[in-house]
Amino acid sequence: SDASAAFPDKTVDFTSLEQEIRELYNVVHVFRNATVLATIVMFFVMIMGLIGYVTDEVRRRSKDIAIRKVNGAEASTILRLLSRDILYVAVPSVLIGIVVSYFTGKAWLDQFAETIDMNALYFVGTALVIIALIVVCVVVRAWRIANENPVKSIKVE
């Protein structure tokens, strides 16, 4: 090769810039992968906790729900009531989590020479998806009790 002819007494090794960059940022890729895995695990733990909380809340309030149904409340009103009560806790929690994650991500990106623009709309969209998921979970778990015969709930208590 031309490099061997130019430097006959030296061994010339070539490495690509892409390979050098990949090796340099290997720690970042490992951290990213660990963060994604932790996020997935936390998501499932959150869903399991939410399902348990909603189930317990519905069971605890089944007599109240039955009395509301006897007095003419519709299932949609009961589901809205349960959703609202859970959203009192969920919305501030999600907002705090989104703000903390935004500033943590911004601090993490500050260590790099070139960074991406952290669009706040991604975080707002994520918050809305999480809130929607919470409402769906509440509705799915409370649907049966909101639509069942109120006499059953009162008789069991």
N, C-alpha and C positions, 0 to 999 in steps of 0.2 A: 504494500500500500504506500501511498505518498508520505504518510507520517513516518513509517519505518525507514523510508529512504532519506527523509530529512533528518532523522535522529537515529543513526545506525547503532549507536552505543547505548540507547535507552529503550526500555519497554514502554510502549504507549498503549494506554487503556482509555477507551472512550465510554462515557456514560451519558445518557440523555438527560437533558434538563428536566424533562417530565418525571423521570425516575428519581432524580435528586429532590424535586419538590414533593413527590409522593412519600419519600422516606423522611423528609423534613417534617411533614404534616401528619405522620403516622399516629402520633400521640393524639392529635386533634380528632382523627377518624375514630380511634378507640374510644375517646371521650364521647363523641357523638353517638356511636353505637350503644354505649352503656346508658346514655341519657334516653335514647329511644326505647331501649328495653325497659328501663325504669319507668318511663312514661306509660308504656303498655301495661305493666304490672300494676301501677297506681290506678290506672283507668279501671281495670277489672276489680280492684279492691274497692274503689269508689262506687262502682255499680253494685257490688255485693252489699256494701254498707247502706247504700240508698234503698235497695230492695228490702233489706232487713228493717230499716227505719220506717219505711212506708208501711210494710206489713204490720209492724208493731203499732204504729200510729192508727192504722185502720182498725186493728183489733181493739185497741184501747178506746177508740171513739165509736165503736160499732153501735152502742146504745144511743149515743147522741145522733148518729146518722139515721138510725131507725126512727127516732122520735121526729126528726126533721122530715123523713119520708111520710110518716103518718100525718103530719101537719101539711102535707102537700108539696114538699120540696121535690124537684125533679133531680134525676141522676146528674145532669150537667151542672146543676147548682152545687151539689155535694162534691163533685169532682173539682169544681172551681174553688170551693172552700178549702179542700185538702191541698190543692196545688198552691193556693195563695199562702197557706200557713207554712208550707215547706219552702216556698220561694223567699219568705222573710229571712230564712237562714241561708239559703243557697245563693241569692243574688249578691249580698255583701261578700260572701266567701269567694265566689267566682271573680268578683271585681278585685278583691285583694290579691288573689292568685294571678290574675292577668297583669296587674300593675307590677307585682314583684317579678314575674317572668319577663316582662318588657325590660325593666331596668337591669335584671340579671343578664339577659341576652345582650343588651347594649354594652354592659361592662365586659362581657366575654368577647364581643366583637372588637372592642377597643384594643385588644392585644395584637390585632393583625394590621399589616400595612394597607392592604386593600380589603374593604368591607362591603357588604351589601347594605342597601337602604332598609331599615327596619320600618316597614309600613305598619302603622298602628291599626289599619283596617283588618289585617290578618288577626290581630289580637282581639279586636271587637267581634269579628266573625267567629273566632274560636269560642268566645264567651257566649255568643248567641246560640251556637251549636250545643254547648254544654247545658245552658239553661233549657233549651228545647228538649234535650235528652232527659233532663231531670223531670220535666213536665210529662213527657211520654211515659217515663217509668212510673210516675205517680198515677197517671190515668190507667195504665195497664194493670197495675197492682190493685187499684181501688175500684176498678170497673165492676167486679163481681159483687162486692159489698154494697155499692151504690145502686145496683139494679136488683138485688135480691129482695125477697119479701121481708118487710120490716118486722113482721111477727116472729120470724126465725131468730133474728138478732136479739129481740127483747126476751124471747122465751129462753134462749141460751144463757142470758145474763140472769 
